[in-house]
Structure formats: structure tokens, C-alpha cells
């Protein structure tokens, strides 16, 4: 059988002295689109940050493309979009320069080649920002800035795309553009792991949902709401393997 792109087994992690992941199992197969859901503090962002090496695991095992994390070196195969921040505010960089930074894993700090320049333009076209390529990132709106950060991840032409709350604080028009860009990447065969507040325009793309609660997986299967329906605030979902009297998951609290 083909090796999974991500294999996380019995993962534990802490932030300071506080345990955040408590034995998480997560497998993502090649070509899958998996949504990671859960309430604030459930461990979603810690899980993806552990996968990309920003948070050390205190226990368990992680493999990427069948290779143990400790020996994995081929980071050019992975595109990562962290949670949106204002950290780039005030940075004197153009849209082109920010997106070109996503090619560094390919160029190894050498001068950009024709393929690098083409990848930058293509990524910006995917997110509808090619016309702003020469603009300063400081001249962009929040939604436009998020599009540029996603283009930076797409510019590497990743086999695995990991995105942490890519739709947070983004207007509906930008959400639709980003959903279409993601649809294009999936059609190319990319594997995608998304931390989401709600499924929104991405719902038709989601193959599987993994719900975390208190650092544990409480659901791994179809999205909490029936396929084809939107997740509505206040709807309950009980893990299909939970016993009688199990506490329902409030999908309106996913974040």
C-alpha cells in the first residue's frame, strides 16, 4: 500500500507546562483533503505546527512521505500557511518579493531562475493578485494580504499543502477566490490539511474531517454535518463511536 503523506501516531505535545496534544493519531493519504476542526484550545494549530516542525513532540511518532520526521529533509515538497498575523506589517517588501520567498526551498538561496519567476506569477494568478505584483504588501487589505501568503505557499508547487485558518478574517469574495485556487491544487494532485473555523466554500473539497477536543481525536470521518449541507451554529454532532450519553460536539463552536 502507498505510504501516507502524513502519519502522526500517539502524538503528545505541551506548550510550557500545559499538555496540548494527548495521544493524537492522524493519517492523511496522498491526494486527500482533510479538515482539522475543534474548539479554541483543542490543539488544532499545535498539531499542524508539530507537523511542520515548529512545536516539538514530547511523545509519539511523525512520518512525512513515509520518512521519520527526524530524518526528513525534503521541505520543498511542503507548502505551509500559518495563522494570519500582522507580523509582516511595516515590512518594506513588494508582493512579488513576498511570494518569491516561497521559492527559497527550491532555489537554495541562489538567484531566481525563469522557472521561479513563472511560479511566482502563476501562484499570484491563482489567488487573483497578479495585478498587484509590484505593489507594497503594506498597501493591501487584510484579505489581499492573506491571498499573498497563500500564493507564497503555492509558489513552491507543493505536494502537501498545510493551511492554518486560511479563511479567518477574509471577506466572502476572497474566500471564493481562495477556494477556487485550492480546487486547482487538488485537481493537480496536491494533498491538503486545513485547520478551519468553518467549512464554508471549502466544504465540497473536504474528503474527511478530524475533530479534536482537549487534545484528543473525537471524530475522524465525514464532516460533522451531512455532505452537501453547511455547518450551522448550534448543530450537535456525536462521535459515531462514542458510547451512550456521550457529550455532543457543538459545530457552531468550531474555531
Protein Blocks (a to p, Z undefined) as FASTA:
>chain_A
ZZdfbdcehiacdehjbcfbgoiacdddehiacddeddehilpmmmmmmmnopaccfedc
ddeehiafklgcblmlpccdddddfklgoiacdfklmmmmmmmmmnnopacdfklmmmmm
mmmmmnopmmmmmpcfklpcfklmmmmmmmmmmmnopabdcdehklgopafklmmmmmmm
mmmmmmnopacddddfblklmlmmpmbdcddeehiafbdcddfbaghiacdehiacddfk
bcehiacddfklgZZ
